[in-house]
Amino acid sequence: MNKQEYLESLTQDDLFVIIKYGLIGHAPSGVTVEDIYYVIQCNPL
């Protein structure tokens, strides 16, 4: 899965896990904290 596909597929639960545990082991290489922040801004809870 590439970076864009990964970011588009994130669910609310996925975002909670990333916030709690971080990106290590959850995201493909190249995904940054800024990418996750942008996804959260675009998809308010």
VOTOR-762234 format. One record per residue: residue number from 0; residue in three letters; x, y, z of N, C-alpha, C, O, CB in turn; chain. Coordinates in Angstrom, 2 decimals. Atoms other than C-alpha are relative to their C-alpha. Glycine has a CB too. Layout:
BEGIN
+-----+-----+---------+---------+---------+---------+---------+---------+---------+---------+---------+---------+---------+---------+---------+---------+---------+-------+
!   n ! res !      nX !      nY !      nZ !     caX !     caY !     caZ !      cX !      cY !      cZ !      oX !      oY !      oZ !     cbX !     cbY !     cbZ ! chain !
+-----+-----+---------+---------+---------+---------+---------+---------+---------+---------+---------+---------+---------+---------+---------+---------+---------+-------+
! NUM ! ala !       X !       Y !       Z !       X !       Y !       Z !       X !       Y !       Z !       X !       Y !       Z !       X !       Y !       Z !     A !
...
+-----+-----+---------+---------+---------+---------+---------+---------+---------+---------+---------+---------+---------+---------+---------+---------+---------+-------+
***
This chain:
BEGIN
+-----+-----+---------+---------+---------+---------+---------+---------+---------+---------+---------+---------+---------+---------+---------+---------+---------+-------+
!   n ! res !      nX !      nY !      nZ !     caX !     caY !     caZ !      cX !      cY !      cZ !      oX !      oY !      oZ !     cbX !     cbY !     cbZ ! chain !
+-----+-----+---------+---------+---------+---------+---------+---------+---------+---------+---------+---------+---------+---------+---------+---------+---------+-------+
!   0 ! met !    0.85 !   -1.17 !    0.00 !    0.00 !    0.00 !    0.00 !    0.90 !    1.24 !    0.00 !    1.86 !    1.32 !    0.76 !   -0.97 !    0.00 !    1.23 !     A !
!   1 ! asn !   -0.82 !   -1.21 !    0.02 !    1.40 !    3.39 !   -0.88 !   -0.51 !    1.02 !    1.02 !   -1.54 !    0.82 !    1.67 !    0.00 !    0.62 !   -1.41 !     A !
!   2 ! lys !    0.30 !   -1.01 !   -1.03 !    1.34 !    6.49 !    1.31 !   -1.41 !    0.57 !   -0.15 !   -2.14 !    0.64 !    0.84 !    1.03 !    1.13 !   -0.07 !     A !
!   3 ! gln !    1.32 !   -0.61 !    0.19 !   -1.77 !    8.08 !   -0.24 !   -1.13 !   -0.97 !    0.29 !   -2.11 !   -0.61 !    0.94 !   -0.13 !    0.53 !   -1.43 !     A !
!   4 ! glu !    1.03 !    1.02 !   -0.29 !   -3.80 !    4.85 !   -0.14 !   -0.13 !   -0.22 !    1.50 !   -1.24 !   -0.33 !    2.02 !    0.34 !   -1.33 !   -0.70 !     A !
!   5 ! tyr !    0.01 !    0.20 !   -1.44 !   -2.80 !    4.37 !    3.48 !   -0.74 !    1.14 !    0.70 !   -1.60 !    0.89 !    1.55 !    1.44 !   -0.11 !    0.54 !     A !
!   6 ! leu !    0.62 !   -1.15 !   -0.65 !   -3.82 !    7.90 !    4.48 !   -1.50 !    0.05 !   -0.27 !   -2.28 !    0.40 !    0.62 !    0.65 !    1.30 !   -0.47 !     A !
!   7 ! glu !    1.43 !   -0.02 !    0.35 !   -7.16 !    7.61 !    2.66 !   -0.77 !   -1.12 !    0.68 !   -1.99 !   -1.02 !    0.85 !   -0.17 !   -0.11 !   -1.50 !     A !
!   8 ! ser !    0.70 !    1.15 !   -0.60 !   -7.94 !    4.28 !    4.33 !   -0.11 !    0.07 !    1.52 !   -0.75 !   -0.79 !    2.12 !    0.71 !   -1.27 !   -0.38 !     A !
!   9 ! leu !    0.01 !   -0.08 !   -1.46 !   -7.45 !    5.43 !    7.92 !   -1.40 !    0.24 !    0.54 !   -2.14 !    1.10 !    0.05 !    0.93 !    1.11 !    0.47 !     A !
!  10 ! thr !    1.28 !   -0.19 !   -0.68 !  -10.49 !    5.09 !   10.15 !    0.23 !    0.78 !    1.30 !    1.37 !    1.05 !    1.67 !   -0.68 !   -1.38 !    0.30 !     A !
!  11 ! gln !   -0.11 !   -0.69 !   -1.28 !  -11.22 !    6.93 !   13.38 !    0.76 !   -0.86 !    1.01 !    1.60 !   -0.35 !    1.75 !   -1.40 !    0.36 !    0.54 !     A !
!  12 ! asp !   -0.70 !    0.90 !   -0.91 !  -10.04 !    3.88 !   15.33 !    1.50 !   -0.07 !   -0.33 !    2.33 !   -0.09 !    0.57 !   -0.61 !   -1.41 !   -0.06 !     A !
!  13 ! asp !   -1.40 !   -0.01 !    0.40 !   -6.81 !    3.79 !   13.31 !    0.70 !    1.25 !    0.52 !    1.82 !    1.17 !    1.02 !    0.13 !   -0.08 !   -1.53 !     A !
!  14 ! leu !   -0.59 !   -1.25 !   -0.46 !   -6.17 !    7.44 !   14.17 !    0.20 !   -0.01 !    1.51 !    1.22 !    0.48 !    2.00 !   -0.87 !    1.18 !   -0.41 !     A !
!  15 ! phe !   -0.16 !    0.10 !   -1.45 !   -6.76 !    6.77 !   17.87 !    1.22 !   -0.85 !    0.36 !    1.98 !   -0.50 !    1.26 !   -1.27 !   -0.60 !    0.64 !     A !
!  16 ! val !   -1.14 !    0.87 !   -0.25 !   -4.21 !    3.93 !   17.78 !    1.30 !    0.74 !   -0.30 !    2.26 !    0.64 !    0.46 !   -0.09 !   -1.29 !   -0.84 !     A !
!  17 ! ile !   -1.21 !   -0.76 !    0.36 !   -1.66 !    6.16 !   16.01 !    0.29 !    1.06 !    1.04 !    1.44 !    1.25 !    1.43 !   -0.16 !    0.65 !   -1.39 !     A !
!  18 ! ile !   -0.20 !   -1.02 !   -1.03 !   -2.20 !    8.94 !   18.54 !    0.53 !   -0.63 !    1.28 !    1.42 !   -0.08 !    1.93 !   -1.32 !    0.77 !    0.28 !     A !
!  19 ! lys !   -0.39 !    0.63 !   -1.26 !   -1.82 !    6.54 !   21.45 !    1.37 !   -0.68 !   -0.08 !    2.16 !   -0.57 !    0.85 !   -1.04 !   -1.01 !    0.40 !     A !
!  20 ! tyr !   -1.20 !    0.83 !    0.08 !    1.02 !    4.33 !   20.19 !    1.06 !    0.51 !   -0.99 !    2.19 !    0.03 !   -0.97 !   -0.39 !   -1.38 !   -0.37 !     A !
!  21 ! gly !   -0.96 !   -0.53 !    0.97 !    2.68 !    6.30 !   17.37 !   -0.09 !   -0.71 !   -1.34 !   -0.88 !   -1.64 !   -1.52 !    1.41 !   -0.12 !    0.53 !     A !
!  22 ! leu !    0.03 !    0.52 !    1.37 !    3.39 !    5.53 !   13.73 !    0.82 !   -1.27 !   -0.19 !    0.59 !   -2.01 !   -1.15 !    0.48 !    1.05 !   -0.93 !     A !
!  23 ! ile !   -0.90 !    1.13 !    0.19 !    6.06 !    2.87 !   14.22 !   -0.80 !   -1.30 !   -0.07 !   -1.58 !   -1.62 !    0.83 !    1.04 !   -0.07 !    1.12 !     A !
!  24 ! gly !    0.68 !    1.28 !    0.18 !    4.79 !   -0.44 !   12.90 !   -1.40 !    0.12 !   -0.56 !   -2.03 !   -0.89 !   -0.85 !   -0.06 !   -0.72 !    1.28 !     A !
!  25 ! his !    1.36 !   -0.18 !    0.48 !    1.53 !    1.07 !   11.69 !   -0.07 !    0.62 !   -1.38 !   -1.07 !    0.47 !   -2.08 !   -0.77 !    0.84 !    0.97 !     A !
!  26 ! ala !    0.06 !   -0.76 !    1.24 !    2.44 !    3.15 !    8.67 !    1.11 !   -0.39 !   -0.95 !    2.20 !   -0.78 !   -0.52 !    0.07 !    1.49 !    0.30 !     A !
!  27 ! pro !   -1.08 !    0.23 !    0.96 !    4.36 !    2.64 !    5.46 !    1.05 !    1.09 !    0.10 !    0.78 !    2.18 !    0.61 !   -0.56 !   -0.07 !   -1.44 !     A !
!  28 ! ser !   -1.05 !   -1.01 !   -0.06 !    7.65 !    4.45 !    5.15 !   -0.41 !    1.23 !   -0.79 !   -1.09 !    1.13 !   -1.81 !    1.34 !   -0.57 !   -0.53 !     A !
!  29 ! gly !    0.34 !   -1.25 !    0.66 !    7.31 !    8.07 !    4.18 !   -1.18 !    0.72 !    0.63 !   -1.37 !    1.91 !    0.38 !   -0.29 !   -0.25 !   -1.42 !     A !
!  30 ! val !    1.12 !   -0.65 !   -0.68 !    4.22 !    8.75 !    6.31 !    0.55 !    0.73 !    1.21 !    1.28 !    0.16 !    2.02 !   -1.10 !   -1.04 !    0.41 !     A !
!  31 ! thr !   -0.52 !   -0.82 !   -1.09 !    4.93 !   11.57 !    8.72 !   -1.11 !    0.39 !    0.97 !   -2.30 !    0.21 !    0.68 !    0.68 !    1.25 !   -0.55 !     A !
!  32 ! val !    0.97 !   -0.50 !   -0.97 !    3.24 !   13.00 !   11.78 !   -0.83 !    1.11 !   -0.64 !   -2.03 !    1.22 !   -0.37 !    0.72 !    0.53 !    1.27 !     A !
!  33 ! glu !    0.72 !   -1.07 !    0.68 !    2.31 !   15.99 !    9.62 !   -1.10 !   -0.55 !   -0.89 !   -2.18 !    0.04 !   -0.98 !    0.96 !    0.85 !   -0.82 !     A !
!  34 ! asp !    1.02 !    0.65 !    0.83 !    0.44 !   13.66 !    7.24 !   -1.20 !   -0.41 !    0.85 !   -2.35 !   -0.19 !    0.47 !    0.58 !   -1.24 !   -0.72 !     A !
!  35 ! ile !    1.08 !    0.44 !   -0.88 !   -1.56 !   12.22 !   10.14 !   -0.77 !    1.21 !    0.54 !   -2.00 !    1.17 !    0.63 !    0.56 !   -0.84 !    1.18 !     A !
!  36 ! tyr !    0.65 !   -1.22 !   -0.47 !   -2.27 !   15.70 !   11.50 !   -0.94 !    0.56 !   -1.06 !   -2.04 !    1.00 !   -0.75 !    1.06 !    1.05 !    0.39 !     A !
!  37 ! tyr !    0.84 !   -0.48 !    1.10 !   -3.62 !   16.72 !    8.09 !   -1.26 !   -0.85 !   -0.13 !   -2.35 !   -0.32 !   -0.32 !    0.79 !    0.00 !   -1.32 !     A !
!  38 ! val !    1.16 !    0.90 !    0.09 !   -5.90 !   13.64 !    7.98 !   -0.98 !    0.33 !    1.13 !   -2.19 !    0.38 !    0.90 !    0.44 !   -1.50 !    0.06 !     A !
!  39 ! ile !    0.88 !   -0.31 !   -1.14 !   -7.25 !   14.49 !   11.45 !   -0.72 !    1.33 !   -0.23 !   -1.91 !    1.45 !    0.07 !    0.82 !    0.05 !    1.32 !     A !
!  40 ! gln !    0.63 !   -1.30 !    0.28 !   -7.89 !   18.12 !   10.42 !   -1.11 !   -0.13 !   -1.04 !   -2.13 !    0.54 !   -0.94 !    1.06 !    1.00 !   -0.47 !     A !
!  41 ! cys !    0.98 !    0.16 !    1.09 !   -9.77 !   16.98 !    7.30 !   -1.18 !   -0.86 !    0.41 !   -2.22 !   -0.83 !   -0.25 !    0.67 !   -0.62 !   -1.21 !     A !
!  42 ! asn !    1.04 !    0.93 !   -0.46 !  -11.85 !   14.43 !    9.24 !   -0.27 !    0.21 !    1.48 !    0.04 !   -0.67 !    2.29 !    0.40 !   -1.46 !   -0.28 !     A !
!  43 ! pro !    0.23 !   -0.25 !   -1.43 !  -12.91 !   16.02 !   12.52 !   -0.91 !   -1.08 !    0.61 !   -1.81 !   -1.60 !   -0.04 !   -0.62 !    1.40 !    0.22 !     A !
!  44 ! leu !    0.75 !    1.07 !   -0.67 !  -14.31 !   13.58 !   15.05 !   -1.39 !    0.40 !    0.34 !   -2.14 !   -0.40 !    0.91 !    0.70 !   -0.43 !    1.23 !     A !
+-----+-----+---------+---------+---------+---------+---------+---------+---------+---------+---------+---------+---------+---------+---------+---------+---------+-------+
***
